[in-house]
Amino acid sequence: MFAYFFIFIVASLLGYLSQTKNKLANNIFIILTITVLTLFAGLRDVSVGTDTRNYVGSFQSERVAQNNAFETSSSLETGYLILEKQASELSDGYWVLLTLIMFIAISAYLYTINKLSKLNHVSIFLLLTLGSYLFIFNGARQGMAAAIYSIAIISLLERNFLRYILWIILASFFHKTVLIMIPLYFILNKVVSFKNLIIGFVSIVFIFYTMSSILHVFPFLGLDKYSVYDNRGASGGNLLLVFYLVNFLFLFFIKKYINHNEKYEYNTFLNLTYLNLLIYIVVILFELDVNLLRFSLYFSMGLILIWPIILTCNKLRSIRMGLYIVFWVMHLIFSYVYIAKMSNINPYLLNMSIF
């Protein structure tokens, strides 16, 4: 587990150094962060990550060896098949595939963070500790889709619906489930109020209760295979529910202190956080298919981008030190539990076949 926390520290430090008005220095440190995080995940052993063996097995299959990347019987999305084909042309070593997967995902996430975050190092720290980065070790295709969707949030804030859809369509070439984010555009832009919280709750209940009923009727979604990725059922799901509930209640309470010129961004990120919480509430309350919890990945940028606004808020200056202490301790504990109990990525092992 030491390897993960060491990388978290290094990446967060690089993120801190990237916070400069010098564009060249900013780009250099962002590229270094992408490189460190990409290589750490890309050079891992096949045993690290529950489904890594499945991705490697597909990569080393006769279909890819015969250059038949677009076999019609494959349930994999076109974007991933193209990526797999390109990796096979570079090398037959599976580290190339894992590295390309991580490069696409981390580049997309870091682009969004560098564009929207007020504190790069805080957002990078959250990307790592909340599990969005570690999720890609298991659910590579959905991880890439979620990372590409994060760029769509920029268009969401700019109220550019067409560009928002285009980014989602691009993300769907890696995982079709991201298409659910298209209609949510009209919810995420709403001001956070008790009325809209109720509307959001009713919407998520309807969407996910209906979806749970047809989950296995539409095999093209591929969700029936995902329950092995993260042990988020039973107590794991309940612990996450408590964590996200406490987070949201605090963020909702603190909303009145946020600077007026940041209210729009804050509301959007708070809506993402709220819908993320609702997924856990609805799935656990109605005992729906645990696979639906994986949709929460698309809302993870809410917490990743909202905390920097809080930690730089002038009206909270008097309690800023306390906020920082609670922030670091809370998320380090969360990350420890995630790595140890819920993600099947510990211990970290290097792919020795490279050397």
Order of alpha helices (4+ residues) and beta strands (2+ residues): alpha-alpha-alpha-alpha-alpha-alpha-alpha-alpha-alpha-alpha-alpha-alpha-alpha-alpha-alpha-alpha
